[in-house]
Amino acid sequence: MSPNVPSPPPQIRIEPEVTATNTLILTELSREVFLPENLAGLQKQLEQYGPTHKFVPIKSFYRILVVFFQTSDAIIAKAQVDRITFLNNTVRAYFGP
């Protein structure tokens, strides 16, 4: 006869609250993205959503940091760029600090 052992409580998944900022971090990038002509094309595409203050490729981490002047522009850019396919990779966009 086994003792009555209570079941563990169900796991609660708490989603962190996302705060929009004027900074996007683009991830899941391939090495090809960091070729000058591809960086220029991606920067031009992002600037369709608003002027950028900084566009910083971080090749060693396969990421790009994009700082917009306006948070509202970053929000629009994230909505348009997150999960797009660019050079056969699905790009992810996250708000930075």
C-alpha positions in Angstrom: 0.0 0.0 0.0 1.4 3.4 -1.0 1.1 6.4 1.2 -1.1 9.3 -0.1 1.4 11.7 -1.5 -0.1 15.0 -2.8 0.5 15.8 -6.4 3.0 18.6 -7.0 1.3 21.9 -7.8 0.9 22.7 -11.5 3.7 24.7 -13.0 2.9 28.3 -13.4 4.5 29.9 -16.3 5.0 33.6 -15.7 5.7 35.7 -18.8 8.0 38.6 -18.2 6.4 41.9 -18.9 7.8 43.4 -22.1 8.5 47.1 -22.0 8.9 48.8 -25.4 12.0 50.9 -25.8 13.6 52.7 -28.7 16.2 49.9 -29.0 15.8 46.6 -31.0 18.1 43.7 -30.8 18.0 41.5 -34.0 19.0 37.9 -33.5 19.2 34.6 -35.4 21.3 36.2 -38.0 23.6 34.3 -40.4 27.2 35.2 -41.3 26.0 36.4 -44.7 24.0 39.2 -43.0 27.2 40.9 -42.0 28.5 41.4 -45.6 28.5 45.2 -46.2 25.8 45.1 -49.0 23.5 43.0 -46.8 23.9 45.3 -43.8 23.2 48.3 -45.9 20.0 46.7 -47.2 18.8 45.7 -43.8 19.6 49.2 -42.4 17.7 50.8 -45.3 14.7 48.5 -44.6 14.7 49.4 -40.9 14.9 53.1 -41.7 11.5 52.8 -43.5 10.0 52.7 -40.0 11.8 55.8 -38.7 15.2 57.4 -38.5 17.8 55.4 -36.5 20.3 56.9 -34.1 22.6 53.9 -34.1 22.9 50.7 -36.2 25.5 48.5 -34.6 26.4 45.1 -36.1 27.8 42.7 -33.5 29.2 40.0 -35.8 30.7 37.9 -33.0 27.3 37.4 -31.5 25.4 37.3 -34.8 23.3 40.2 -33.6 22.5 43.8 -34.6 21.6 46.6 -32.2 19.3 49.3 -33.7 18.5 52.4 -31.7 15.7 54.5 -33.1 15.1 58.1 -32.1 11.5 57.4 -31.2 10.1 54.4 -29.2 7.1 54.4 -31.5 9.3 53.8 -34.5 10.9 50.8 -32.8 7.5 49.4 -31.9 6.5 49.5 -35.6 9.8 48.1 -36.8 9.6 45.2 -34.3 6.1 44.4 -35.5 7.2 44.4 -39.1 10.7 42.7 -38.8 10.2 40.1 -36.0 10.0 36.6 -37.7 10.7 37.8 -41.2 12.9 35.7 -43.4 16.1 37.5 -44.4 18.8 35.6 -46.3 17.1 32.2 -45.5 17.0 32.9 -41.7 14.1 33.8 -39.6 15.1 37.0 -37.9 14.0 37.7 -34.3 13.6 41.2 -32.9 13.5 42.0 -29.2 13.3 45.3 -27.3 16.6 46.2 -25.7 17.2 48.0 -22.5 
